[in-house]
Amino acid sequence: MAEIINLNRARKTKTRAEKRKIADQNAQKFGRTKGEKKRDDVIAAKAKDHVDQHKLDT
């Protein structure tokens, strides 16, 4: 006997899988590597420290 499936659930599952596939492709195409993210974090931290060191106490 065939298994009963909920068509709404099947449709949503299929849509999610397609969106996930597109998201993975975009992440691979446009995403940044771990090293690039870490480099950007270090640069941002240095810039913040530089600005904080030049603040005037009022």
C-alpha distance matrix in Angstrom:
0.0 3.8 6.6 9.2 12.5 16.0 17.7 21.1 20.3 18.9 22.0 24.3 23.0 23.6 27.0 28.0 27.2 29.3 32.1 32.1 32.4 35.4 36.9 36.9 38.5 41.1 41.8 42.4 44.6 46.6 46.2 49.1 49.3 49.9 53.5 54.1 52.8 55.1 58.0 57.6 57.4 60.6 62.4 61.5 62.7 66.0 66.5 65.9 68.3 70.9 70.8 70.9 74.0 75.9 75.3 78.5 78.9 80.2
3.8 0.0 3.8 6.4 9.2 12.8 14.2 17.6 16.9 15.2 18.3 20.7 19.5 19.9 23.3 24.4 23.6 25.7 28.5 28.6 28.9 31.8 33.4 33.5 35.1 37.6 38.4 39.1 41.1 43.1 42.9 45.8 46.1 46.9 50.5 50.9 49.7 52.1 54.9 54.4 54.3 57.6 59.2 58.3 59.6 62.9 63.3 62.8 65.3 67.7 67.6 67.8 70.9 72.7 72.1 75.3 75.8 77.1
6.6 3.8 0.0 3.8 6.3 10.0 12.0 15.1 13.9 12.7 16.1 18.1 16.7 17.7 21.0 21.7 21.3 23.6 26.1 26.1 26.9 29.7 31.0 31.2 33.1 35.4 36.0 37.0 39.1 40.9 40.4 43.3 43.6 44.3 47.9 48.3 46.9 49.2 52.1 51.5 51.3 54.6 56.3 55.3 56.5 59.8 60.3 59.6 62.1 64.6 64.4 64.5 67.7 69.5 68.8 72.0 72.4 73.6
9.2 6.4 3.8 0.0 3.8 6.9 9.3 12.3 11.6 11.1 14.2 16.1 15.5 16.8 19.7 20.6 20.8 23.0 25.2 25.6 26.7 29.2 30.4 31.1 33.0 35.0 35.8 37.0 39.0 40.5 40.1 43.1 43.7 44.4 48.1 48.2 46.6 49.0 52.0 51.1 50.8 54.2 55.8 54.5 55.8 59.2 59.5 58.6 61.2 63.8 63.4 63.5 66.7 68.4 67.6 70.6 71.0 72.1
12.5 9.2 6.3 3.8 0.0 3.8 6.0 8.8 7.9 7.3 10.5 12.3 11.8 13.2 16.0 16.9 17.3 19.5 21.5 22.1 23.3 25.7 26.9 27.7 29.6 31.5 32.3 33.7 35.6 37.0 36.7 39.7 40.5 41.2 44.9 44.9 43.2 45.8 48.6 47.6 47.4 50.9 52.4 51.0 52.4 55.8 55.9 55.2 57.8 60.3 59.8 60.0 63.3 64.9 64.1 67.2 67.7 68.7
16.0 12.8 10.0 6.9 3.8 0.0 3.8 5.5 5.3 6.3 8.7 10.1 10.6 12.4 14.4 15.5 16.6 18.6 20.1 21.1 22.7 24.7 25.7 27.0 29.0 30.5 31.4 33.1 34.8 35.9 35.6 38.7 39.7 40.4 44.2 43.9 42.1 44.7 47.5 46.3 46.0 49.6 50.9 49.3 50.8 54.2 54.2 53.3 56.1 58.5 57.8 58.0 61.3 62.8 61.9 64.9 65.3 66.2
17.7 14.2 12.0 9.3 6.0 3.8 0.0 3.8 5.4 5.0 6.0 8.5 9.7 10.5 12.2 14.1 15.3 16.5 18.3 19.8 21.1 22.7 24.1 25.7 27.2 28.7 30.0 31.7 33.1 34.2 34.3 37.6 38.9 39.9 43.5 43.0 41.4 44.2 46.8 45.5 45.5 49.1 50.2 48.7 50.4 53.7 53.5 52.8 55.7 57.9 57.2 57.6 61.0 62.3 61.4 64.5 65.1 66.0
21.1 17.6 15.1 12.3 8.8 5.5 3.8 0.0 3.8 5.5 5.1 6.1 8.5 9.9 10.6 12.2 14.2 15.4 16.5 18.2 20.0 21.3 22.3 24.2 25.9 26.9 28.2 30.3 31.6 32.3 32.3 35.6 37.1 38.0 41.6 41.0 39.1 42.0 44.5 43.0 42.9 46.6 47.6 45.9 47.6 50.9 50.6 49.7 52.7 55.0 54.1 54.5 57.9 59.1 58.2 61.1 61.7 62.5
20.3 16.9 13.9 11.6 7.9 5.3 5.4 3.8 0.0 3.8 5.5 5.1 6.0 8.5 9.8 10.4 12.2 14.2 15.3 16.2 18.3 20.0 20.7 22.2 24.4 25.6 26.4 28.4 30.1 30.9 30.5 33.6 34.8 35.5 39.2 38.8 36.9 39.6 42.4 41.0 40.8 44.4 45.7 44.1 45.6 49.0 48.9 48.0 50.9 53.2 52.6 52.8 56.2 57.6 56.7 59.7 60.3 61.2
18.9 15.2 12.7 11.1 7.3 6.3 5.0 5.5 3.8 0.0 3.8 5.5 5.1 6.1 8.6 9.9 10.6 12.4 14.3 15.3 16.6 18.6 19.9 21.1 22.8 24.5 25.5 27.2 28.8 30.0 29.9 33.1 34.2 35.2 38.9 38.5 37.0 39.8 42.4 41.2 41.3 44.8 46.0 44.7 46.4 49.6 49.6 49.0 51.9 54.1 53.6 54.1 57.3 58.7 58.1 61.2 62.0 63.0
22.0 18.3 16.1 14.2 10.5 8.7 6.0 5.1 5.5 3.8 0.0 3.8 5.5 5.2 6.2 8.6 10.0 10.7 12.4 14.2 15.5 16.8 18.3 20.0 21.4 22.7 24.2 26.0 27.2 28.3 28.6 31.9 33.4 34.7 38.2 37.5 36.0 39.1 41.5 40.0 40.3 43.9 44.8 43.4 45.3 48.5 48.2 47.7 50.7 52.8 52.1 52.8 56.1 57.3 56.6 59.8 60.6 61.6
24.3 20.7 18.1 16.1 12.3 10.1 8.5 6.1 5.1 5.5 3.8 0.0 3.8 5.4 5.0 6.1 8.6 9.9 10.5 12.1 14.2 15.4 16.2 18.1 20.0 20.9 22.0 24.2 25.6 26.2 26.2 29.4 31.0 32.0 35.6 34.9 33.1 36.1 38.6 37.1 37.1 40.8 41.7 40.2 42.0 45.3 45.0 44.4 47.3 49.5 48.8 49.3 52.6 53.9 53.2 56.3 57.1 58.0
23.0 19.5 16.7 15.5 11.8 10.6 9.7 8.5 6.0 5.1 5.5 3.8 0.0 3.8 5.5 5.1 6.2 8.7 9.9 10.4 12.3 14.4 15.1 16.4 18.5 20.0 20.7 22.5 24.3 25.3 25.0 28.1 29.3 30.2 33.9 33.5 31.9 34.7 37.3 36.2 36.2 39.7 40.9 39.7 41.3 44.6 44.6 44.1 46.9 49.1 48.7 49.2 52.4 53.9 53.3 56.5 57.3 58.5
23.6 19.9 17.7 16.8 13.2 12.4 10.5 9.9 8.5 6.1 5.2 5.4 3.8 0.0 3.8 5.5 5.2 6.3 8.7 9.9 10.7 12.6 14.2 15.4 16.8 18.6 19.9 21.4 22.8 24.2 24.4 27.7 29.0 30.4 33.9 33.4 32.1 35.1 37.5 36.4 36.8 40.3 41.3 40.2 42.2 45.2 45.1 44.9 47.8 49.8 49.5 50.2 53.4 54.7 54.3 57.6 58.7 59.9
27.0 23.3 21.0 19.7 16.0 14.4 12.2 10.6 9.8 8.6 6.2 5.0 5.5 3.8 0.0 3.8 5.4 5.2 6.2 8.5 9.9 10.7 12.2 14.2 15.5 16.6 18.2 20.1 21.1 22.1 22.5 25.9 27.6 29.1 32.5 31.6 30.3 33.4 35.7 34.2 34.7 38.3 39.0 37.8 39.9 42.9 42.6 42.4 45.4 47.3 46.7 47.6 50.8 52.0 51.5 54.8 55.9 57.0
28.0 24.4 21.7 20.6 16.9 15.5 14.1 12.2 10.4 9.9 8.6 6.1 5.1 5.5 3.8 0.0 3.8 5.4 5.1 6.0 8.5 9.9 10.3 12.1 14.2 15.2 16.1 18.2 19.7 20.5 20.3 23.5 25.0 26.1 29.7 29.0 27.4 30.4 32.8 31.5 31.8 35.3 36.3 35.1 37.0 40.1 40.0 39.6 42.5 44.6 44.2 44.8 48.0 49.4 48.9 52.2 53.2 54.4
27.2 23.6 21.3 20.8 17.3 16.6 15.3 14.2 12.2 10.6 10.0 8.6 6.2 5.2 5.4 3.8 0.0 3.8 5.5 5.0 6.2 8.7 9.8 10.5 12.4 14.3 15.1 16.6 18.4 19.7 19.6 22.8 23.9 25.3 28.8 28.4 27.2 30.1 32.5 31.6 32.1 35.5 36.5 35.7 37.6 40.6 40.7 40.6 43.3 45.4 45.2 46.0 49.0 50.5 50.3 53.7 54.8 56.3
29.3 25.7 23.6 23.0 19.5 18.6 16.5 15.4 14.2 12.4 10.7 9.9 8.7 6.3 5.2 5.4 3.8 0.0 3.8 5.4 5.1 6.3 8.6 10.0 10.8 12.5 14.2 15.6 16.6 18.1 18.7 22.2 23.8 25.6 28.9 28.0 27.2 30.4 32.4 31.3 32.2 35.6 36.3 35.4 37.7 40.5 40.3 40.5 43.4 45.2 44.9 46.0 49.0 50.2 50.2 53.6 54.9 56.3
32.1 28.5 26.1 25.2 21.5 20.1 18.3 16.5 15.3 14.3 12.4 10.5 9.9 8.7 6.2 5.1 5.5 3.8 0.0 3.8 5.4 5.1 6.1 8.6 9.9 10.5 12.1 14.2 15.2 15.9 16.3 19.8 21.7 23.4 26.7 25.6 24.4 27.7 29.7 28.3 29.1 32.6 33.2 32.2 34.4 37.3 37.0 37.0 40.1 41.8 41.4 42.5 45.6 46.7 46.6 49.9 51.2 52.6
32.1 28.6 26.1 25.6 22.1 21.1 19.8 18.2 16.2 15.3 14.2 12.1 10.4 9.9 8.5 6.0 5.0 5.4 3.8 0.0 3.8 5.5 5.0 6.1 8.6 9.8 10.3 12.2 14.1 15.0 14.7 17.9 19.2 20.7 24.1 23.5 22.3 25.4 27.6 26.6 27.2 30.6 31.6 30.7 32.7 35.7 35.7 35.8 38.6 40.5 40.4 41.3 44.3 45.7 45.6 49.1 50.3 51.9
32.4 28.9 26.9 26.7 23.3 22.7 21.1 20.0 18.3 16.6 15.5 14.2 12.3 10.7 9.9 8.5 6.2 5.1 5.4 3.8 0.0 3.8 5.4 5.2 6.3 8.7 9.9 10.8 12.4 14.2 14.4 17.8 19.0 21.0 24.2 23.6 23.0 26.1 28.1 27.3 28.4 31.6 32.4 31.9 34.1 36.8 36.9 37.3 40.1 41.8 41.9 43.0 45.8 47.2 47.4 51.0 52.4 54.1
35.4 31.8 29.7 29.2 25.7 24.7 22.7 21.3 20.0 18.6 16.8 15.4 14.4 12.6 10.7 9.9 8.7 6.3 5.1 5.5 3.8 0.0 3.8 5.4 5.1 6.2 8.6 9.9 10.4 11.9 12.9 16.5 18.4 20.8 23.7 22.5 22.0 25.4 27.0 25.9 27.2 30.5 30.9 30.3 32.8 35.4 35.1 35.6 38.6 40.1 40.0 41.4 44.2 45.3 45.6 49.1 50.7 52.2
36.9 33.4 31.0 30.4 26.9 25.7 24.1 22.3 20.7 19.9 18.3 16.2 15.1 14.2 12.2 10.3 9.8 8.6 6.1 5.0 5.4 3.8 0.0 3.8 5.4 5.1 6.0 8.6 9.7 10.2 10.3 13.8 15.8 17.8 20.9 19.7 18.7 22.1 23.9 22.7 23.8 27.1 27.7 27.0 29.4 32.0 31.9 32.2 35.1 36.8 36.7 37.9 40.8 42.0 42.2 45.7 47.2 48.8
36.9 33.5 31.2 31.1 27.7 27.0 25.7 24.2 22.2 21.1 20.0 18.1 16.4 15.4 14.2 12.1 10.5 10.0 8.6 6.1 5.2 5.4 3.8 0.0 3.8 5.4 5.0 6.2 8.5 9.9 9.5 12.7 13.9 15.9 19.1 18.4 17.9 21.0 22.9 22.3 23.4 26.5 27.4 27.1 29.3 31.9 32.1 32.7 35.3 37.0 37.3 38.5 41.2 42.6 43.1 46.7 48.2 50.1
38.5 35.1 33.1 33.0 29.6 29.0 27.2 25.9 24.4 22.8 21.4 20.0 18.5 16.8 15.5 14.2 12.4 10.8 9.9 8.6 6.3 5.1 5.4 3.8 0.0 3.8 5.5 5.2 6.1 8.5 9.4 12.9 14.4 17.2 19.8 18.7 18.9 22.2 23.5 22.9 24.6 27.5 28.0 28.0 30.5 32.7 32.7 33.7 36.4 37.7 38.1 39.6 42.2 43.4 44.0 47.6 49.4 51.3
41.1 37.6 35.4 35.0 31.5 30.5 28.7 26.9 25.6 24.5 22.7 20.9 20.0 18.6 16.6 15.2 14.3 12.5 10.5 9.8 8.7 6.2 5.1 5.4 3.8 0.0 3.8 5.3 4.9 5.7 7.1 10.9 13.2 16.1 18.5 16.8 16.7 20.3 21.4 20.3 22.1 25.2 25.3 25.1 27.8 30.0 29.7 30.7 33.6 34.7 34.9 36.6 39.2 40.2 40.8 44.4 46.2 48.0
41.8 38.4 36.0 35.8 32.3 31.4 30.0 28.2 26.4 25.5 24.2 22.0 20.7 19.9 18.2 16.1 15.1 14.2 12.1 10.3 9.9 8.6 6.0 5.0 5.5 3.8 0.0 3.8 5.5 5.4 4.5 8.0 10.0 12.5 15.2 13.9 13.6 17.0 18.5 17.6 19.2 22.2 22.7 22.6 25.1 27.4 27.5 28.3 31.0 32.4 32.8 34.3 36.8 38.1 38.7 42.4 44.1 46.1
42.4 39.1 37.0 37.0 33.7 33.1 31.7 30.3 28.4 27.2 26.0 24.2 22.5 21.4 20.1 18.2 16.6 15.6 14.2 12.2 10.8 9.9 8.6 6.2 5.2 5.3 3.8 0.0 3.8 5.9 5.6 8.4 9.4 12.5 14.8 13.9 14.5 17.7 18.8 18.6 20.5 23.1 23.7 24.1 26.5 28.5 28.9 30.1 32.5 33.8 34.5 36.1 38.4 39.8 40.7 44.4 46.3 48.4
44.6 41.1 39.1 39.0 35.6 34.8 33.1 31.6 30.1 28.8 27.2 25.6 24.3 22.8 21.1 19.7 18.4 16.6 15.2 14.1 12.4 10.4 9.7 8.5 6.1 4.9 5.5 3.8 0.0 3.8 6.1 9.0 11.0 14.5 16.1 14.5 15.5 18.9 19.4 18.8 21.2 23.7 23.7 24.2 27.0 28.7 28.6 30.1 32.7 33.6 34.2 36.1 38.4 39.4 40.4 44.1 46.2 48.2
46.6 43.1 40.9 40.5 37.0 35.9 34.2 32.3 30.9 30.0 28.3 26.2 25.3 24.2 22.1 20.5 19.7 18.1 15.9 15.0 14.2 11.9 10.2 9.9 8.5 5.7 5.4 5.9 3.8 0.0 3.8 6.8 9.8 13.1 14.7 12.3 12.9 16.6 16.9 15.8 18.2 20.9 20.6 20.8 23.8 25.5 25.2 26.6 29.4 30.2 30.6 32.6 35.0 35.9 36.8 40.4 42.6 44.5
46.2 42.9 40.4 40.1 36.7 35.6 34.3 32.3 30.5 29.9 28.6 26.2 25.0 24.4 22.5 20.3 19.6 18.7 16.3 14.7 14.4 12.9 10.3 9.5 9.4 7.1 4.5 5.6 6.1 3.8 0.0 3.8 6.7 9.6 11.7 9.8 9.8 13.4 14.4 13.5 15.5 18.3 18.5 18.7 21.3 23.3 23.4 24.6 27.2 28.4 29.0 30.6 33.0 34.3 35.1 38.8 40.7 42.8
49.1 45.8 43.3 43.1 39.7 38.7 37.6 35.6 33.6 33.1 31.9 29.4 28.1 27.7 25.9 23.5 22.8 22.2 19.8 17.9 17.8 16.5 13.8 12.7 12.9 10.9 8.0 8.4 9.0 6.8 3.8 0.0 3.8 6.6 8.1 6.0 6.5 9.9 10.7 10.3 12.4 14.9 15.3 15.9 18.4 20.2 20.6 22.0 24.3 25.5 26.4 28.0 30.1 31.6 32.7 36.4 38.4 40.7
49.3 46.1 43.6 43.7 40.5 39.7 38.9 37.1 34.8 34.2 33.4 31.0 29.3 29.0 27.6 25.0 23.9 23.8 21.7 19.2 19.0 18.4 15.8 13.9 14.4 13.2 10.0 9.4 11.0 9.8 6.7 3.8 0.0 3.8 5.4 5.2 6.4 8.7 9.9 10.8 12.5 14.4 15.6 16.7 18.6 20.3 21.4 22.8 24.6 26.0 27.4 28.8 30.6 32.4 33.7 37.5 39.3 41.9
49.9 46.9 44.3 44.4 41.2 40.4 39.9 38.0 35.5 35.2 34.7 32.0 30.2 30.4 29.1 26.1 25.3 25.6 23.4 20.7 21.0 20.8 17.8 15.9 17.2 16.1 12.5 12.5 14.5 13.1 9.6 6.6 3.8 0.0 3.8 5.5 5.2 6.2 8.6 10.0 10.7 12.4 14.4 15.5 16.6 18.5 20.1 21.2 22.6 24.4 26.0 27.0 28.7 30.9 32.1 35.8 37.4 40.1
53.5 50.5 47.9 48.1 44.9 44.2 43.5 41.6 39.2 38.9 38.2 35.6 33.9 33.9 32.5 29.7 28.8 28.9 26.7 24.1 24.2 23.7 20.9 19.1 19.8 18.5 15.2 14.8 16.1 14.7 11.7 8.1 5.4 3.8 0.0 3.8 5.4 5.1 6.1 8.6 9.8 10.5 12.3 14.2 15.3 16.5 18.4 20.0 21.1 22.5 24.5 25.7 27.0 29.1 30.8 34.5 36.3 39.2
54.1 50.9 48.3 48.2 44.9 43.9 43.0 41.0 38.8 38.5 37.5 34.9 33.5 33.4 31.6 29.0 28.4 28.0 25.6 23.5 23.6 22.5 19.7 18.4 18.7 16.8 13.9 13.9 14.5 12.3 9.8 6.0 5.2 5.5 3.8 0.0 3.8 5.5 5.1 6.2 8.6 9.9 10.6 12.3 14.2 15.4 16.6 18.4 20.0 21.1 22.7 24.3 25.9 27.6 29.2 32.9 34.9 37.6
52.8 49.7 46.9 46.6 43.2 42.1 41.4 39.1 36.9 37.0 36.0 33.1 31.9 32.1 30.3 27.4 27.2 27.2 24.4 22.3 23.0 22.0 18.7 17.9 18.9 16.7 13.6 14.5 15.5 12.9 9.8 6.5 6.4 5.2 5.4 3.8 0.0 3.8 5.5 5.2 6.2 8.7 10.0 10.6 12.3 14.4 15.4 16.5 18.4 20.0 21.3 22.5 24.4 26.3 27.4 31.2 32.9 35.5
55.1 52.1 49.2 49.0 45.8 44.7 44.2 42.0 39.6 39.8 39.1 36.1 34.7 35.1 33.4 30.4 30.1 30.4 27.7 25.4 26.1 25.4 22.1 21.0 22.2 20.3 17.0 17.7 18.9 16.6 13.4 9.9 8.7 6.2 5.1 5.5 3.8 0.0 3.8 5.4 5.0 6.2 8.7 9.9 10.5 12.4 14.3 15.3 16.5 18.4 20.1 21.0 22.6 24.8 26.2 29.9 31.5 34.3
58.0 54.9 52.1 52.0 48.6 47.5 46.8 44.5 42.4 42.4 41.5 38.6 37.3 37.5 35.7 32.8 32.5 32.4 29.7 27.6 28.1 27.0 23.9 22.9 23.5 21.4 18.5 18.8 19.4 16.9 14.4 10.7 9.9 8.6 6.1 5.1 5.5 3.8 0.0 3.8 5.4 5.2 6.2 8.6 9.9 10.7 12.4 14.3 15.4 16.6 18.6 20.0 21.2 23.2 25.0 28.7 30.7 33.6
57.6 54.4 51.5 51.1 47.6 46.3 45.5 43.0 41.0 41.2 40.0 37.1 36.2 36.4 34.2 31.5 31.6 31.3 28.3 26.6 27.3 25.9 22.7 22.3 22.9 20.3 17.6 18.6 18.8 15.8 13.5 10.3 10.8 10.0 8.6 6.2 5.2 5.4 3.8 0.0 3.8 5.4 5.1 6.1 8.6 9.9 10.6 12.3 14.2 15.3 16.6 18.3 20.0 21.6 23.0 26.8 28.9 31.5
57.4 54.3 51.3 50.8 47.4 46.0 45.5 42.9 40.8 41.3 40.3 37.1 36.2 36.8 34.7 31.8 32.1 32.2 29.1 27.2 28.4 27.2 23.8 23.4 24.6 22.1 19.2 20.5 21.2 18.2 15.5 12.4 12.5 10.7 9.8 8.6 6.2 5.0 5.4 3.8 0.0 3.8 5.5 5.1 6.1 8.6 9.9 10.5 12.3 14.2 15.5 16.3 18.3 20.4 21.5 25.2 26.8 29.5
60.6 57.6 54.6 54.2 50.9 49.6 49.1 46.6 44.4 44.8 43.9 40.8 39.7 40.3 38.3 35.3 35.5 35.6 32.6 30.6 31.6 30.5 27.1 26.5 27.5 25.2 22.2 23.1 23.7 20.9 18.3 14.9 14.4 12.4 10.5 9.9 8.7 6.2 5.2 5.4 3.8 0.0 3.8 5.5 5.1 6.2 8.6 9.9 10.6 12.2 14.4 15.3 16.5 18.8 20.4 24.1 25.9 28.9
62.4 59.2 56.3 55.8 52.4 50.9 50.2 47.6 45.7 46.0 44.8 41.7 40.9 41.3 39.0 36.3 36.5 36.3 33.2 31.6 32.4 30.9 27.7 27.4 28.0 25.3 22.7 23.7 23.7 20.6 18.5 15.3 15.6 14.4 12.3 10.6 10.0 8.7 6.2 5.1 5.5 3.8 0.0 3.8 5.5 5.2 6.2 8.7 9.9 10.5 12.4 14.2 15.4 17.1 19.0 22.7 24.9 27.8
61.5 58.3 55.3 54.5 51.0 49.3 48.7 45.9 44.1 44.7 43.4 40.2 39.7 40.2 37.8 35.1 35.7 35.4 32.2 30.7 31.9 30.3 27.0 27.1 28.0 25.1 22.6 24.1 24.2 20.8 18.7 15.9 16.7 15.5 14.2 12.3 10.6 9.9 8.6 6.1 5.1 5.5 3.8 0.0 3.8 5.5 5.1 6.2 8.6 9.8 10.7 12.2 14.3 15.8 17.0 20.7 22.7 25.4
62.7 59.6 56.5 55.8 52.4 50.8 50.4 47.6 45.6 46.4 45.3 42.0 41.3 42.2 39.9 37.0 37.6 37.7 34.4 32.7 34.1 32.8 29.4 29.3 30.5 27.8 25.1 26.5 27.0 23.8 21.3 18.4 18.6 16.6 15.3 14.2 12.3 10.5 9.9 8.6 6.1 5.1 5.5 3.8 0.0 3.8 5.4 5.1 6.2 8.6 10.0 10.4 12.2 14.5 15.7 19.4 21.0 23.9
66.0 62.9 59.8 59.2 55.8 54.2 53.7 50.9 49.0 49.6 48.5 45.3 44.6 45.2 42.9 40.1 40.6 40.5 37.3 35.7 36.8 35.4 32.0 31.9 32.7 30.0 27.4 28.5 28.7 25.5 23.3 20.2 20.3 18.5 16.5 15.4 14.4 12.4 10.7 9.9 8.6 6.2 5.2 5.5 3.8 0.0 3.8 5.4 5.1 6.1 8.7 9.8 10.6 12.7 14.7 18.3 20.4 23.5
66.5 63.3 60.3 59.5 55.9 54.2 53.5 50.6 48.9 49.6 48.2 45.0 44.6 45.1 42.6 40.0 40.7 40.3 37.0 35.7 36.9 35.1 31.9 32.1 32.7 29.7 27.5 28.9 28.6 25.2 23.4 20.6 21.4 20.1 18.4 16.6 15.4 14.3 12.4 10.6 9.9 8.6 6.2 5.1 5.4 3.8 0.0 3.8 5.5 5.0 6.3 8.6 10.0 11.1 12.9 16.6 19.0 21.8
65.9 62.8 59.6 58.6 55.2 53.3 52.8 49.7 48.0 49.0 47.7 44.4 44.1 44.9 42.4 39.6 40.6 40.5 37.0 35.8 37.3 35.6 32.2 32.7 33.7 30.7 28.3 30.1 30.1 26.6 24.6 22.0 22.8 21.2 20.0 18.4 16.5 15.3 14.3 12.3 10.5 9.9 8.7 6.2 5.1 5.4 3.8 0.0 3.8 5.4 5.2 6.1 8.6 10.2 10.9 14.7 16.6 19.3
68.3 65.3 62.1 61.2 57.8 56.1 55.7 52.7 50.9 51.9 50.7 47.3 46.9 47.8 45.4 42.5 43.3 43.4 40.1 38.6 40.1 38.6 35.1 35.3 36.4 33.6 31.0 32.5 32.7 29.4 27.2 24.3 24.6 22.6 21.1 20.0 18.4 16.5 15.4 14.2 12.3 10.6 9.9 8.6 6.2 5.1 5.5 3.8 0.0 3.8 5.5 5.0 6.1 8.8 10.2 13.8 15.4 18.6
70.9 67.7 64.6 63.8 60.3 58.5 57.9 55.0 53.2 54.1 52.8 49.5 49.1 49.8 47.3 44.6 45.4 45.2 41.8 40.5 41.8 40.1 36.8 37.0 37.7 34.7 32.4 33.8 33.6 30.2 28.4 25.5 26.0 24.4 22.5 21.1 20.0 18.4 16.6 15.3 14.2 12.2 10.5 9.8 8.6 6.1 5.0 5.4 3.8 0.0 3.8 5.5 5.3 6.7 9.2 12.7 15.2 18.3
70.8 67.6 64.4 63.4 59.8 57.8 57.2 54.1 52.6 53.6 52.1 48.8 48.7 49.5 46.7 44.2 45.2 44.9 41.4 40.4 41.9 40.0 36.7 37.3 38.1 34.9 32.8 34.5 34.2 30.6 29.0 26.4 27.4 26.0 24.5 22.7 21.3 20.1 18.6 16.6 15.5 14.4 12.4 10.7 10.0 8.7 6.3 5.2 5.5 3.8 0.0 3.8 5.4 5.3 6.7 10.4 13.0 15.7
70.9 67.8 64.5 63.5 60.0 58.0 57.6 54.5 52.8 54.1 52.8 49.3 49.2 50.2 47.6 44.8 46.0 46.0 42.5 41.3 43.0 41.4 37.9 38.5 39.6 36.6 34.3 36.1 36.1 32.6 30.6 28.0 28.8 27.0 25.7 24.3 22.5 21.0 20.0 18.3 16.3 15.3 14.2 12.2 10.4 9.8 8.6 6.1 5.0 5.5 3.8 0.0 3.8 5.4 5.4 9.0 10.7 13.7
74.0 70.9 67.7 66.7 63.3 61.3 61.0 57.9 56.2 57.3 56.1 52.6 52.4 53.4 50.8 48.0 49.0 49.0 45.6 44.3 45.8 44.2 40.8 41.2 42.2 39.2 36.8 38.4 38.4 35.0 33.0 30.1 30.6 28.7 27.0 25.9 24.4 22.6 21.2 20.0 18.3 16.5 15.4 14.3 12.2 10.6 10.0 8.6 6.1 5.3 5.4 3.8 0.0 3.8 5.7 8.6 10.5 13.9
75.9 72.7 69.5 68.4 64.9 62.8 62.3 59.1 57.6 58.7 57.3 53.9 53.9 54.7 52.0 49.4 50.5 50.2 46.7 45.7 47.2 45.3 42.0 42.6 43.4 40.2 38.1 39.8 39.4 35.9 34.3 31.6 32.4 30.9 29.1 27.6 26.3 24.8 23.2 21.6 20.4 18.8 17.1 15.8 14.5 12.7 11.1 10.2 8.8 6.7 5.3 5.4 3.8 0.0 3.8 6.4 9.4 12.4
75.3 72.1 68.8 67.6 64.1 61.9 61.4 58.2 56.7 58.1 56.6 53.2 53.3 54.3 51.5 48.9 50.3 50.2 46.6 45.6 47.4 45.6 42.2 43.1 44.0 40.8 38.7 40.7 40.4 36.8 35.1 32.7 33.7 32.1 30.8 29.2 27.4 26.2 25.0 23.0 21.5 20.4 19.0 17.0 15.7 14.7 12.9 10.9 10.2 9.2 6.7 5.4 5.7 3.8 0.0 3.8 6.5 9.2
78.5 75.3 72.0 70.6 67.2 64.9 64.5 61.1 59.7 61.2 59.8 56.3 56.5 57.6 54.8 52.2 53.7 53.6 49.9 49.1 51.0 49.1 45.7 46.7 47.6 44.4 42.4 44.4 44.1 40.4 38.8 36.4 37.5 35.8 34.5 32.9 31.2 29.9 28.7 26.8 25.2 24.1 22.7 20.7 19.4 18.3 16.6 14.7 13.8 12.7 10.4 9.0 8.6 6.4 3.8 0.0 3.8 6.1
78.9 75.8 72.4 71.0 67.7 65.3 65.1 61.7 60.3 62.0 60.6 57.1 57.3 58.7 55.9 53.2 54.8 54.9 51.2 50.3 52.4 50.7 47.2 48.2 49.4 46.2 44.1 46.3 46.2 42.6 40.7 38.4 39.3 37.4 36.3 34.9 32.9 31.5 30.7 28.9 26.8 25.9 24.9 22.7 21.0 20.4 19.0 16.6 15.4 15.2 13.0 10.7 10.5 9.4 6.5 3.8 0.0 3.8
80.2 77.1 73.6 72.1 68.7 66.2 66.0 62.5 61.2 63.0 61.6 58.0 58.5 59.9 57.0 54.4 56.3 56.3 52.6 51.9 54.1 52.2 48.8 50.1 51.3 48.0 46.1 48.4 48.2 44.5 42.8 40.7 41.9 40.1 39.2 37.6 35.5 34.3 33.6 31.5 29.5 28.9 27.8 25.4 23.9 23.5 21.8 19.3 18.6 18.3 15.7 13.7 13.9 12.4 9.2 6.1 3.8 0.0
